Amino acid sequence: MPRSHIGTPDLPAAAVLPIHLPTAPSAAAPGTLADPPGERLASWLVHTGCARPFLRAQAARRLTVLAYGRVTDQRAFGAQLDRLCRVAVPVSLPALEQALAQEQPLPPRSVLITFDDADRTVLEHALPALTARGLPAVAFVATELVGSSRPSWREEAAFLLAHGGSARALRAGGPAARLAQLVALPDPDRRRSLHELRVSARAGAPGRVRLTPAELRHLVAARVAVGSQCTGDPELPRCDEATVRAEVQGAHQALTGWLGAAPTAFAYPGGSPDPRTAALLVDLGYRTAFLTDHRLSPRLPRSALQISRLPADATADPDRFEATLAGLPRRR
């Protein structure tokens, strides 16, 4: 029987570590962190029993929001969900929205599951595992990918750089370093550099089949809320005002048309907040917006439009998954 998402099961040490660790140096690839001494110490504490009593005492003060990308192994993902059902309290987006509206903290050990990028594996592999256990989730989509077979621009850029692509704005360095440089460019320069990569690379990036509007509606019917990730998933802090408005409003209108209801949740592309975007979200009626900042949140987030998330790997082994729940960043 699937576990109800209410209650307070006994939580092991790994799921409650309240440590906020430093981010990676700028040369690291996006979505990765270095392995500083602080992480090694925290990992040691997680994987031994030394800090167990202290960590248990801290469990009631944390909300974990997991940010998944692709889910290629349904069995491995299901094993992670089984672990969540044993040690945590899976919660839904409506439950989080209600907690924020009423200013009442979520239950101890709450976990919200989210997905990014409109990837079809959410439907093919994640949804069956979620449904079998009666668990809710949230899927964020970049609307220009919906119904297409395109890679995201980050995936495409990584492939092109690995296959000889070059651009004038990107300095010397390996593919990971140049991808970090590309991400950091102002949006017009990023778009121009991406075009140069396409022209100069030895091969074009492979496609990836995305969700369709009808499949998004199917997810909603199956308790997977659908939220916005802009139109083209840009780095919003590096966009001008007009681009920010077009990206946010365009995606909002598309999702409202496809779903028959306006989305209420937003994931900042690239994971970083943007004040102009937040102001637009308020005007459009969004109730929550999510970062990807490798942090845990209080059970009642301090800001509804800046809720922390932890990148999660659906194929991670049990020890690594426990470390993710603890708030430890992914190793390179």
C-alpha positions, 0 to 999 in steps of 0.5 A: 500500500502506498504511504499517505503523505501525512504523518511523521515517520522516523527520519535517519540522519541523512535526511535532515542535515541542515548545512548550507554549503558554498557554491562551486567556483565560477569555472565549474560546469553549471549544475555542478559543485566542487568538493570542498573540505566542508562537503567531505566533513558533512558527508562523513557526518552523514554516512556515520552515526556520529551526528545522528541525535543532533540531525534528528533534532533538526528535522522539523525545521526543513523542507526538501524540494528535489529538482529532477531532470531526466528519469531514465530508470524507473526501478531506481527512481522507484527505489528513491520514492520508497525511501522517501515514503519511509523517512519523509512526508511527500507533499503536494504543490497545493499543500505548499501553497496552502501552508504559505497562504495560511502562514502555517508550516508544513509537516516535519520532514516534508519533501516536494518532488519536482521535474524540469525541462518538459522531458518525456521521461517524466511521463514514461518513467516517473509518472508510473512510479509516482502513481504506484505510490500515490505521490504528487509532484510538479513538472516545470516546462519551457513552453517552446520545447513542448511538442518538439524534439529539441534539446534544451539550449544548455544541452545543445551547447554542451554537445556542440562544445564537445564536438569542436564548436567555437564562438568568439565570445568564449575564451580558451578552456575545456567544454565545461569552462566554455559552457559556464562562460556561455551561461554568464553572457548577456542574453543577446551575446549568448544567442549569437554565440550559440548560433556560432557554435551551431555553424562551427561544430562537427555535428548537430546536437541530437534531439529529445522528444518532449511532452505534448500539450495533451500529455501535460493535461494527462500529468495534471490529471495524475496529480503532477502539477504543471508549472512554467519555466519561461518560453525558452529557458533563458538566464533571466538576470542576463536578459533585458526588460522586454525579453523577461516580459516576453519570456514570462508572459508568453509561457504563462499564456501558452500554459493557460491555453493548454491546461485550461487554467493558469499555472501557479508555480514557476521555476527560475531558468538556471536556478537564480532569482530575478526581481523583475521576474518576481514582480511579473509573477505577482501580477500574473497570480503565481503563488510559488517560485523555485530556485535551484540553489542546492539548499534546504528551506524552512518548513514555512519558506521565508519567501513564496517566490524564492523557494530553495531546491536541490538538484536530484539524480534519479539514478543515484545510489542510496548513499548519494540519494541520502546525501541529497536529502541532507542538502549536500551538493552533487559531486562532479 
